[in-house]
Amino acid sequence: MGRFDGRVAIVTGAASGIGRATSELLARDGASVIAQDVDSEALEWTGSVDGVVAQVGDVTSEEDNAAMVEAALRHFGRLDILVLNAGVTAPGMIDTLPLEGFDRVLDVNLRGSVLGLKAAVPALAESGEGAVVMTASVSGLGGDPGMWAYNVAKGGVVNLVRAAAVDLGHTGIRVNGVCPGPTRTGMTAIIESAAPDVFEALRRRVLLQRWAEPEEVAEVIGFLASSAASFVTGVLIPVDGGITASTGQFLPPERG
């Protein structure tokens, strides 16, 4: 028996990276999954995975968020797990990044999480054991050069996790989050190919001296969504190879 047998999940940003890895993990452990993303072609992988249904939608749209919840109820009759993972970034210094870039990052990362949560609360409450996991970031716990828009948006997700946990605890819905460090995803692939010096600099700041794989973040999301975390709510777990354990003043020892 799988740990998610009989449970139904929605995962946003499911076309690749952490979202795809999480969808596959949940399905492998018995869940039925609505895998949502704005990129219909990138969702084609769902056709080869039992128990996963693709749902094309934009997390910034109130209507599309309602539609993904309706899809879960229509296909599977209930909703137990909500993984709000969709995200974008827009590098640029605070005095040069156009406000349109900031608005887009805030809209997808933060407002999209709010819309998804609001749409799903009634169904999650009906479940009696609703679990929400949001993908924040170590960049939501501090600042990074040229990443202020992302820092602000993910910092908002960090406190959204806490505030939503307070508001929803009485319904039985648990709300938690993960804060990934450098992780190999579609969003970060451009760093490795176009800026290998930055890719290497980030690796050197990770205590474990490597980037994470999406599956490693998905495992922590799976724990928070599972009954093993039945008395855990309002927490954010760094999945960062130890970055947040360091002051950042000195590089950690190089792996031999």
HUQUIDA-V525397 format. One record per residue. RES is the residue in three letters. BURIAL is b if it has 24 or more other C-alpha atoms within 12 Angstrom, else e. D_CENTER is the distance of its C-alpha to the mean C-alpha in Angstrom with 1 decimal. Layout:
res:RES burial:BURIAL d_center:D_CENTER
res:RES burial:BURIAL d_center:D_CENTER
This chain:
res:MET burial:e d_center:26.0
res:GLY burial:e d_center:22.2
res:ARG burial:e d_center:20.3
res:PHE burial:b d_center:18.6
res:ASP burial:e d_center:21.9
res:GLY burial:e d_center:22.5
res:ARG burial:b d_center:19.0
res:VAL burial:b d_center:17.1
res:ALA burial:b d_center:13.4
res:ILE burial:b d_center:11.5
res:VAL burial:b d_center:8.3
res:THR burial:b d_center:7.7
res:GLY burial:b d_center:7.6
res:ALA burial:b d_center:9.3
res:ALA burial:b d_center:12.2
res:SER burial:b d_center:11.5
res:GLY burial:b d_center:9.8
res:ILE burial:b d_center:6.8
res:GLY burial:b d_center:6.7
res:ARG burial:b d_center:10.4
res:ALA burial:b d_center:10.7
res:THR burial:b d_center:9.0
res:SER burial:b d_center:11.2
res:GLU burial:b d_center:14.1
res:LEU burial:b d_center:13.8
res:LEU burial:b d_center:13.9
res:ALA burial:b d_center:16.7
res:ARG burial:e d_center:18.5
res:ASP burial:b d_center:18.7
res:GLY burial:b d_center:20.1
res:ALA burial:b d_center:17.6
res:SER burial:b d_center:18.1
res:VAL burial:b d_center:15.1
res:ILE burial:b d_center:14.6
res:ALA burial:b d_center:12.6
res:GLN burial:b d_center:12.2
res:ASP burial:b d_center:12.4
res:VAL burial:b d_center:15.0
res:ASP burial:e d_center:16.5
res:SER burial:e d_center:18.8
res:GLU burial:e d_center:20.3
res:ALA burial:e d_center:17.2
res:LEU burial:b d_center:16.6
res:GLU burial:e d_center:20.0
res:TRP burial:e d_center:18.8
res:THR burial:b d_center:18.2
res:GLY burial:e d_center:21.9
res:SER burial:e d_center:22.6
res:VAL burial:b d_center:20.3
res:ASP burial:e d_center:22.0
res:GLY burial:b d_center:20.2
res:VAL burial:b d_center:17.6
res:VAL burial:b d_center:18.4
res:ALA burial:b d_center:17.2
res:GLN burial:b d_center:16.7
res:VAL burial:b d_center:17.1
res:GLY burial:b d_center:16.0
res:ASP burial:b d_center:15.0
res:VAL burial:b d_center:12.4
res:THR burial:b d_center:15.0
res:SER burial:e d_center:17.6
res:GLU burial:b d_center:18.6
res:GLU burial:e d_center:20.5
res:ASP burial:b d_center:17.8
res:ASN burial:b d_center:15.5
res:ALA burial:b d_center:18.7
res:ALA burial:b d_center:19.4
res:MET burial:b d_center:16.3
res:VAL burial:b d_center:17.2
res:GLU burial:b d_center:20.8
res:ALA burial:b d_center:20.0
res:ALA burial:b d_center:18.6
res:LEU burial:b d_center:21.8
res:ARG burial:e d_center:24.0
res:HIS burial:e d_center:23.1
res:PHE burial:b d_center:22.5
res:GLY burial:e d_center:23.9
res:ARG burial:b d_center:21.3
res:LEU burial:b d_center:17.7
res:ASP burial:b d_center:16.5
res:ILE burial:b d_center:12.7
res:LEU burial:b d_center:10.0
res:VAL burial:b d_center:6.3
res:LEU burial:b d_center:5.1
res:ASN burial:b d_center:2.7
res:ALA burial:b d_center:6.1
res:GLY burial:b d_center:7.6
res:VAL burial:b d_center:11.1
res:THR burial:b d_center:13.5
res:ALA burial:b d_center:17.3
res:PRO burial:b d_center:19.3
res:GLY burial:e d_center:22.5
res:MET burial:e d_center:24.6
res:ILE burial:e d_center:24.8
res:ASP burial:e d_center:28.4
res:THR burial:e d_center:27.8
res:LEU burial:e d_center:24.4
res:PRO burial:e d_center:25.3
res:LEU burial:e d_center:24.0
res:GLU burial:e d_center:22.9
res:GLY burial:b d_center:20.2
res:PHE burial:b d_center:19.2
res:ASP burial:e d_center:19.2
res:ARG burial:b d_center:17.0
res:VAL burial:b d_center:14.2
res:LEU burial:b d_center:14.6
res:ASP burial:b d_center:14.8
res:VAL burial:b d_center:11.6
res:ASN burial:b d_center:9.2
res:LEU burial:b d_center:11.2
res:ARG burial:b d_center:13.6
res:GLY burial:b d_center:11.4
res:SER burial:b d_center:9.4
res:VAL burial:b d_center:13.0
res:LEU burial:b d_center:14.4
res:GLY burial:b d_center:12.1
res:LEU burial:b d_center:12.8
res:LYS burial:b d_center:16.4
res:ALA burial:b d_center:16.9
res:ALA burial:b d_center:15.8
res:VAL burial:b d_center:17.5
res:PRO burial:b d_center:20.9
res:ALA burial:b d_center:19.9
res:LEU burial:b d_center:17.8
res:ALA burial:b d_center:20.8
res:GLU burial:e d_center:23.2
res:SER burial:b d_center:21.5
res:GLY burial:e d_center:22.6
res:GLU burial:b d_center:19.8
res:GLY burial:b d_center:16.7
res:ALA burial:b d_center:13.4
res:VAL burial:b d_center:10.3
res:VAL burial:b d_center:7.1
res:MET burial:b d_center:4.9
res:THR burial:b d_center:2.7
res:ALA burial:b d_center:6.3
res:SER burial:b d_center:8.6
res:VAL burial:b d_center:12.2
res:SER burial:b d_center:13.2
res:GLY burial:b d_center:12.5
res:LEU burial:b d_center:15.1
res:GLY burial:b d_center:17.8
res:GLY burial:e d_center:19.1
res:ASP burial:e d_center:19.3
res:PRO burial:e d_center:22.2
res:GLY burial:e d_center:21.7
res:MET burial:b d_center:18.0
res:TRP burial:b d_center:18.9
res:ALA burial:b d_center:17.1
res:TYR burial:b d_center:13.7
res:ASN burial:b d_center:14.9
res:VAL burial:b d_center:15.9
res:ALA burial:b d_center:12.8
res:LYS burial:b d_center:10.4
res:GLY burial:b d_center:13.4
res:GLY burial:b d_center:13.5
res:VAL burial:b d_center:10.0
res:VAL burial:b d_center:11.4
res:ASN burial:b d_center:14.5
res:LEU burial:b d_center:13.1
res:VAL burial:b d_center:11.7
res:ARG burial:b d_center:15.3
res:ALA burial:e d_center:17.2
res:ALA burial:b d_center:15.7
res:ALA burial:b d_center:16.4
res:VAL burial:e d_center:19.9
res:ASP burial:e d_center:20.4
res:LEU burial:b d_center:19.3
res:GLY burial:b d_center:20.6
res:HIS burial:e d_center:23.9
res:THR burial:e d_center:22.5
res:GLY burial:b d_center:21.2
res:ILE burial:b d_center:17.5
res:ARG burial:b d_center:15.4
res:VAL burial:b d_center:12.5
res:ASN burial:b d_center:10.6
res:GLY burial:b d_center:7.8
res:VAL burial:b d_center:7.2
res:CYS burial:b d_center:8.5
res:PRO burial:b d_center:8.8
res:GLY burial:b d_center:12.1
res:PRO burial:b d_center:13.6
res:THR burial:b d_center:11.9
res:ARG burial:b d_center:13.7
res:THR burial:b d_center:11.8
res:GLY burial:b d_center:13.4
res:MET burial:b d_center:12.6
res:THR burial:b d_center:14.3
res:ALA burial:e d_center:17.0
res:ILE burial:e d_center:19.3
res:ILE burial:e d_center:19.5
res:GLU burial:e d_center:21.0
res:SER burial:e d_center:23.4
res:ALA burial:e d_center:24.5
res:ALA burial:e d_center:24.3
res:PRO burial:e d_center:24.9
res:ASP burial:e d_center:26.3
res:VAL burial:e d_center:23.1
res:PHE burial:b d_center:21.2
res:GLU burial:e d_center:23.9
res:ALA burial:e d_center:23.9
res:LEU burial:b d_center:20.2
res:ARG burial:b d_center:21.0
res:ARG burial:b d_center:24.0
res:ARG burial:b d_center:22.2
res:VAL burial:b d_center:20.1
res:LEU burial:b d_center:22.4
res:LEU burial:b d_center:21.8
res:GLN burial:b d_center:22.8
res:ARG burial:b d_center:20.3
res:TRP burial:b d_center:16.9
res:ALA burial:b d_center:14.3
res:GLU burial:b d_center:13.8
res:PRO burial:b d_center:10.5
res:GLU burial:b d_center:12.2
res:GLU burial:b d_center:12.6
res:VAL burial:b d_center:9.0
res:ALA burial:b d_center:8.9
res:GLU burial:b d_center:12.0
res:VAL burial:b d_center:10.9
res:ILE burial:b d_center:8.3
res:GLY burial:b d_center:11.4
res:PHE burial:b d_center:13.6
res:LEU burial:b d_center:12.1
res:ALA burial:b d_center:12.2
res:SER burial:b d_center:15.7
res:SER burial:e d_center:19.1
res:ALA burial:e d_center:19.4
res:ALA burial:b d_center:17.3
res:SER burial:e d_center:19.5
res:PHE burial:e d_center:20.6
res:VAL burial:b d_center:17.5
res:THR burial:b d_center:16.0
res:GLY burial:b d_center:15.2
res:VAL burial:b d_center:14.1
res:LEU burial:b d_center:11.6
res:ILE burial:b d_center:11.9
res:PRO burial:b d_center:12.2
res:VAL burial:b d_center:11.6
res:ASP burial:b d_center:13.8
res:GLY burial:b d_center:17.1
res:GLY burial:b d_center:18.9
res:ILE burial:b d_center:18.4
res:THR burial:b d_center:18.3
res:ALA burial:e d_center:21.3
res:SER burial:e d_center:23.4
res:THR burial:e d_center:25.1
res:GLY burial:e d_center:24.6
res:GLN burial:e d_center:28.4
res:PHE burial:e d_center:29.2
res:LEU burial:e d_center:27.8
res:PRO burial:e d_center:27.3
res:PRO burial:e d_center:29.8
res:GLU burial:e d_center:29.4
res:ARG burial:e d_center:28.9
res:GLY burial:e d_center:32.2
